[in-house]
Structure formats: C-alpha cells, structure tokens
Amino acid sequence: MIHEWEFEHIKDWTVNEIKNHIWAAVDCGQPVPGYVSVEALRAELVRRGEEPVGHHNT
C-alpha cells in the first residue's frame, strides 16, 4: 500500500535520484531516505512517464 505522504516526500526528487534509490534498495539493500517504499518510487516514475525500474534494470 502506497501512502500519499510518500508521494509528497519525493515530489522534488529528480528521475535519476528516484532510479538511484530504487537500485540501491533492490540491489544493495540500502533503505530509501524517509522510509519511502520502492513501490512508491516506481509509481512516481510511472506518474512521470518513465519506466518503473532503477538503474541497471532492477
């Protein structure tokens, strides 16, 4: 479940920042700043018209 506060928290992040955080979370096990879920990051990419994957196609 994605919460609205997650979208509010990441609204000013660039596409590259979002993708980097997806990659770091999935591939390296690093937490996303602000406890934002990877699902919220992927949903934000879709909202911005991007593919919902991080760098290195994770």
Residue frames relative to the residue before (quaternion, step in Angstrom):
aa qw qx qy qz dx dy dz
M 1.0000 0.0000 0.0000 0.0000 0.00 0.00 0.00
I 0.2338 -0.7699 0.5830 0.1127 3.54 -0.82 1.05
H 0.2699 -0.7740 0.5575 0.1312 3.54 -0.87 1.01
E 0.6031 -0.5894 0.4059 0.3524 3.57 -1.11 0.70
W 0.6167 0.5590 -0.3620 0.4198 3.62 1.02 -0.69
E 0.5835 0.5739 -0.3794 0.4316 3.61 1.14 -0.52
F 0.6624 0.4904 -0.3060 0.4765 3.58 0.95 -0.85
E 0.6254 0.5345 -0.3300 0.4629 3.57 1.05 -0.76
H 0.6606 0.5280 -0.2993 0.4419 3.57 1.00 -0.86
I 0.7861 0.3443 -0.1696 0.4845 3.61 0.96 -0.82
K 0.3705 0.7790 -0.4588 0.2132 3.60 1.23 0.02
D 0.7366 0.4066 -0.2309 0.4886 3.61 1.07 -0.64
W 0.4834 0.6559 -0.4469 0.3693 3.59 1.26 0.03
T 0.4572 -0.6601 0.5167 0.2970 3.57 -1.11 0.65
V 0.6610 -0.4825 0.3857 0.4260 3.55 -1.28 0.29
N 0.6590 0.5073 -0.3173 0.4557 3.60 0.93 -0.82
E 0.6250 0.5247 -0.3436 0.4648 3.60 0.99 -0.72
I 0.6538 0.5117 -0.3114 0.4623 3.56 0.92 -0.91
K 0.6765 0.4866 -0.2963 0.4667 3.59 0.87 -0.92
N 0.6316 0.5252 -0.3346 0.4619 3.59 1.00 -0.75
H 0.6698 0.4903 -0.3044 0.4672 3.59 0.95 -0.82
I 0.6035 0.5298 -0.3598 0.4751 3.61 1.07 -0.66
W 0.6738 0.4977 -0.3014 0.4555 3.57 0.84 -0.98
A 0.6702 0.5036 -0.3055 0.4515 3.59 0.87 -0.94
A 0.6680 0.4987 -0.3033 0.4617 3.59 1.00 -0.79
V 0.7345 0.4333 -0.2398 0.4640 3.58 0.82 -1.00
D 0.7766 0.3770 -0.1952 0.4654 3.57 0.74 -1.04
C 0.7986 0.3072 -0.1360 0.4994 3.58 0.97 -0.84
G 0.4453 -0.7192 0.4370 0.3058 3.59 1.24 -0.17
Q 0.4137 0.7107 -0.4670 0.3250 3.59 1.22 0.42
P 0.4588 -0.6741 0.4914 0.3059 3.61 -0.98 0.73
V 0.4604 -0.6455 0.5332 0.2951 3.56 -1.18 0.60
P 0.5346 -0.6322 0.4400 0.3477 3.62 -0.86 0.85
G 0.8092 0.2532 -0.2044 0.4892 3.55 -1.01 0.83
Y 0.4623 -0.7083 0.4211 0.3275 3.57 1.30 0.23
V 0.2843 0.7466 -0.5348 0.2751 3.56 1.10 0.75
S 0.4350 -0.7073 0.4931 0.2596 3.58 -0.98 0.81
V 0.5933 -0.5527 0.4487 0.3759 3.53 -1.26 0.51
E 0.6036 0.5624 -0.3538 0.4406 3.59 1.07 -0.69
A 0.6492 0.5023 -0.3183 0.4743 3.60 0.99 -0.77
L 0.6335 0.5248 -0.3327 0.4611 3.58 1.01 -0.77
R 0.6652 0.4930 -0.2992 0.4743 3.57 0.96 -0.88
A 0.6417 0.5165 -0.3249 0.4647 3.59 0.99 -0.78
E 0.6387 0.5193 -0.3248 0.4658 3.59 1.03 -0.75
L 0.6219 0.5234 -0.3465 0.4683 3.59 1.01 -0.70
V 0.6413 0.5099 -0.3224 0.4741 3.59 0.96 -0.83
R 0.6382 0.5294 -0.3233 0.4559 3.60 0.97 -0.85
R 0.7127 0.4285 -0.2400 0.5008 3.58 1.13 -0.65
G 0.5657 -0.6405 0.3657 0.3688 3.58 1.27 0.15
E 0.5291 0.6220 -0.4037 0.4124 3.57 1.22 0.43
E 0.5779 -0.5238 0.4737 0.4089 3.54 -1.34 0.14
P 0.4233 -0.7453 0.4567 0.2383 3.63 -0.86 0.88
V 0.5037 0.6138 -0.4525 0.4059 3.59 0.81 1.01
G 0.4696 -0.6546 0.5148 0.2932 3.52 -1.28 0.44
H 0.7074 -0.3857 0.3391 0.4856 3.52 -1.29 -0.09
H 0.7831 0.2578 -0.2494 0.5081 3.58 -1.15 0.66
N 0.5167 -0.7067 0.3778 0.3014 3.59 1.23 0.59
T 0.3122 0.7355 -0.5407 0.2632 3.59 0.87 0.90
